[in-house]
């Protein structure tokens, strides 16, 4: 369990570096470190299918972001911050941490009782679907509506990109 | 975009077919082992993106143009919807293979179209007079 906490600390540090960096390319590469750390976490938790998907999508996003941000420099808009804004952000962080601790302390342990919906899939999924791979059976048979929503998402992404980033505008 | 150097072009010419085949393998074996339609489609899109980055846009569009990719994406999505509504009974691997292949075609073509549009896009700063 200790390696998960180490990876989580690595992800948080990489995210802070990505947020606080002033160069766009360095921020994009730090975001890639966040995604790859998440991929290793999935692998350690015993979900290799999710790890494969996360790795592939992360590489695609990294290529697109590097291609989009290379050669673009953002001018600095703020030099010195106010004392009040620092204090306000620290107070908000403390409130957020306390609230999340109070809400997570009452949850059951990590993966301890298998949830009711998942238990039905695990017990009867192989018999009902008749498939070899249980993950694929759940995705393609019980959760087919999610996949249709995913394809609608891809359609919306393509249509939005074609409309917003068209090279010639209509006269 | 004129593409990259000769070394990159040669390595790309050798490896792009293997990457494409690996994407097809991930999608076609998704019902039995690891993988699935999503990962296979993204790997196929990555193979075409590698071709665009190495050879430039004009040569890459001779292989798979933007219009053909759009038509492929729509056909894949419609095929998946047809399978969902009028498909065979959900017992067995045969429908799963077809669904994975439909998702693979849709995602590969769709992400390739997104990347082609992003490559063509240039930020032009308007000159103020």
Boltz contact constraints between the chains, C-beta under 6 A:
constraints:
  - contact:
      token1: [A, 48]
      token2: [B, 34]
      max_distance: 6.0
  - contact:
      token1: [A, 49]
      token2: [B, 34]
      max_distance: 6.0
  - contact:
      token1: [A, 52]
      token2: [B, 34]
      max_distance: 6.0
  - contact:
      token1: [A, 52]
      token2: [B, 39]
      max_distance: 6.0
  - contact:
      token1: [A, 53]
      token2: [B, 38]
      max_distance: 6.0
  - contact:
      token1: [A, 53]
      token2: [B, 39]
      max_distance: 6.0
  - contact:
      token1: [A, 56]
      token2: [B, 39]
      max_distance: 6.0
  - contact:
      token1: [A, 56]
      token2: [B, 42]
      max_distance: 6.0
  - contact:
      token1: [A, 56]
      token2: [B, 43]
      max_distance: 6.0
  - contact:
      token1: [A, 57]
      token2: [B, 42]
      max_distance: 6.0
  - contact:
      token1: [A, 60]
      token2: [B, 42]
      max_distance: 6.0
  - contact:
      token1: [A, 60]
      token2: [B, 46]
      max_distance: 6.0
  - contact:
      token1: [A, 129]
      token2: [B, 90]
      max_distance: 6.0
  - contact:
      token1: [A, 130]
      token2: [B, 91]
      max_distance: 6.0
  - contact:
      token1: [A, 130]
      token2: [B, 92]
      max_distance: 6.0
  - contact:
      token1: [A, 131]
      token2: [B, 93]
      max_distance: 6.0
  - contact:
      token1: [A, 131]
      token2: [B, 96]
      max_distance: 6.0
  - contact:
      token1: [A, 132]
      token2: [B, 32]
      max_distance: 6.0
  - contact:
      token1: [A, 133]
      token2: [B, 31]
      max_distance: 6.0
  - contact:
      token1: [A, 133]
      token2: [B, 32]
      max_distance: 6.0
  - contact:
      token1: [A, 136]
      token2: [B, 30]
      max_distance: 6.0
  - contact:
      token1: [A, 136]
      token2: [B, 31]
      max_distance: 6.0
  - contact:
      token1: [A, 140]
      token2: [B, 96]
      max_distance: 6.0
  - contact:
      token1: [A, 140]
      token2: [B, 99]
      max_distance: 6.0
  - contact:
      token1: [A, 141]
      token2: [B, 90]
      max_distance: 6.0
  - contact:
      token1: [A, 144]
      token2: [B, 84]
      max_distance: 6.0
  - contact:
      token1: [A, 151]
      token2: [B, 77]
      max_distance: 6.0
  - contact:
      token1: [A, 151]
      token2: [B, 106]
      max_distance: 6.0
  - contact:
      token1: [A, 154]
      token2: [B, 110]
      max_distance: 6.0
  - contact:
      token1: [A, 158]
      token2: [B, 110]
      max_distance: 6.0
  - contact:
      token1: [A, 158]
      token2: [B, 113]
      max_distance: 6.0
  - contact:
      token1: [A, 158]
      token2: [B, 114]
      max_distance: 6.0
  - contact:
      token1: [A, 161]
      token2: [B, 114]
      max_distance: 6.0
  - contact:
      token1: [A, 161]
      token2: [B, 117]
      max_distance: 6.0
  - contact:
      token1: [A, 162]
      token2: [B, 117]
      max_distance: 6.0
  - contact:
      token1: [A, 165]
      token2: [B, 117]
      max_distance: 6.0
  - contact:
      token1: [A, 165]
      token2: [B, 121]
      max_distance: 6.0
  - contact:
      token1: [A, 167]
      token2: [B, 120]
      max_distance: 6.0
